[in-house]
Amino acid sequence: MTILLVIIHVIVSLFLIGVVLLQTGKGAEMGAAFGGSSSQTIFGSRGPGSFLGKLTTVAAIIFIITSFSLAFIGGRGGRSSVIPQQTEVPAPTQSAEPLTAPVPAVPAQPAKK
């Protein structure tokens, strides 16, 4: 179920990016004032603005629904971690005898001149 939701989420997000990039900016209507004809468009006399706007709205709603669904499914799972649980290790016990430097087996010889 989660894998299917992730696949739908990725497809809808890529589709949403494409639809937003296809839309024209606010300054694009200035071409129509200087002789641009909108009667020969595929989407009707109002142009592709309303169609792409509706398509963007639908894609955004699906994107939000899949986002919330993935967050809900991800939060509902067990509280597991990728870091292994550490058990308490008892502190090493200190011995009663003091630490001493090892005594060399052979005494050091003085340097000969």
N, C-alpha and C positions, 0 to 999 in steps of 0.2 A: 504494500500500500504506500509506504513511504517513497519507494523508488518511483512509482507511477506519479506521485505528487511532485517529486523533484523534476521529473522529465516534463510534466505539464508546465511547471513553474518556469523552467528554462526556456521552453518554446514560447510561452506567453511573454516573457521578458524580452526575448529577441524580436518578437512580433511587435511589441509595444515600442521598442527602439526604432524599428523600421517605419511604423506608422507616424511617429512623431517627426522623424526626419523627412518624411514625404510632405508634411504640411508646409504651406507657404507662410512666410512671415507677414507681419502687419503692413509693411511697406509695399507688398506685391500688388495691392489693388490700385496703385497709381498708374499702372500700365493700362488699365481699363478706361481710365479717364482720357487717355490720348488715342483712342481708336481701337483698343483691344476688344474683341468680340467674345462675349461669354455664351452666346447662343449655340455655339458649335462644340460645346464641351460634352463629354461622355456622361457626366453626372447631372446634367440639367442646367437650368439658367442660374441657379444659385452657386454653381461650381462645386468643386470637390470639398469645400470647407465643411459643410454640414455632414457629409458622409464620413470624412476622415475624423471629424470631431466625435461623431457617434461611435466610430470604430475605436478611437482612442479611449473613450469612456468605458466601453465594454471590456477592452483589453486591460485597462487599469483596475476595473472591478474584479476581474478574474485573477489578476496579479495579487491584489490585496487579499482575496479569499484564500489563494494558495499559500500566501505568506503566513496568514494567521493559522491556517491548518497545519503547516509545517512547524510553526512555533508551538502549537498546542500538542502535537504528536511528540515533538522533541522534548518538551517539558514534562510530559506525562510519564516518560520512561523512568526506569530505576535511576537512582542517584549513583551511577557508577562513574568511575574515573579511570583515566588511562595511566595514572600514577599508582603503582602498587601500594597497598596499605602497609605501613611499617609497624611492626610489633615492637613493643618496648623491650629494649635490650638492657638487662641489668648492668649496672656500673661495675667495672672490675673491682674486686676487693683489694684493699691495700694490705700488704704483708706487714707484720710487726717489725721485722728486721730492716734496718736502714740499707739503702743501696750503697755498695762500696765498689770502688774500682778494682778490677781484677789484679791480683798480685802476680808479677812476672815470675816465671819459674826459675829463670837464671838472673842473678843480680847483674845490673849493668856494670860493665868494665870501664874503668877510667881510660880516657884516651892516652895512648903512649906518645911520647915526644921523641 
